Amino acid sequence: MNAGGDPTDVRVFAGREEMADFMERTWRETASGSIKARGLFCAALSGGKTPVDFYLRLAGLKDASFWNKTHIFLADERCVPPDHADSNYRLLRDTFLDSVLLPAQNVHPVTVEPSSPELSAARYEAELTNFFRLSRGMLPRFDLILLGIGEDGHTASLFPGSFAVTEMDHFTAHVLLGESKHDRITLTLPVINNAENVVVLMRGENKSRIARRVIEARDSSLPASLVRPREGRLLFLLDRKAASELSNHWKRS
């Protein structure tokens, strides 16, 4: 997954197993390339149901030398305890983190302060700054960021109309969603768009309309449409139902 030529790539699959197969190969190739080039592979992962099949595949990768050089971050997190059913960290832990030989210090969850999402975001920004050894004006550069897209066009926890979408000065932002939903911490667009590779997973007929608006119309009112890596590659992986409203130009996998 090297940058070059058209930075956007769209792949359509018959079903979830084929998508998970391709994502596993993509992960292996990207990780191997990053480890060979820099001795390290850094990925930021998302929650939700769509990536679970892929995460279960990761649980089968038992090579300790690979995991020793892999660092896992979160693209976003809900302001809940780490053992809460809605925690993205818990999802990663239950699907693959507890099954692989990944050193504890290589996992970088969001330390959540439920009473202060702003403090949680600031602490995660400090974690990124320290890990990537950043000076003023520098951005973290992930080898791979894995995202999904909601039916409203949000990605990570960048929701339409949220101030977090326009946050350009910080690596992270807090998102207040009201009493009916958990507040969130998210990576911001400058960080996402600085990644070497961004992979977006979409599955199901309910995602077909938003897929068309993001991939083809590039509707700038949708946060997901603003994901455009400056020097990296953007890869969309969809099943046939999610791709049903796209033009045939994209239906080549």
Secondary structure, DSSP 8 states (H G I E B T S, - for coil): ----SSSEEEEEESSHHHHHHHHHHHHHHHHHHHHHHHS-EEEEE--SSTTHHHHHHHTT---HHHHTTEEEEESEEESS-TTSTT-HHHHHHHHTGGGS---GGGEE-----TT-HHHHHHHHHHHHHHHHT--TT-----SEEEEE--TTS-BTTB-TT-GGGG--S-SEEEE---TTS--EEEE-HHHHTT-SEEEEEE-SGGGHHHHHHHHTS--TTSGGGG---SSSEEEEEEETTTTTTS-TTT---
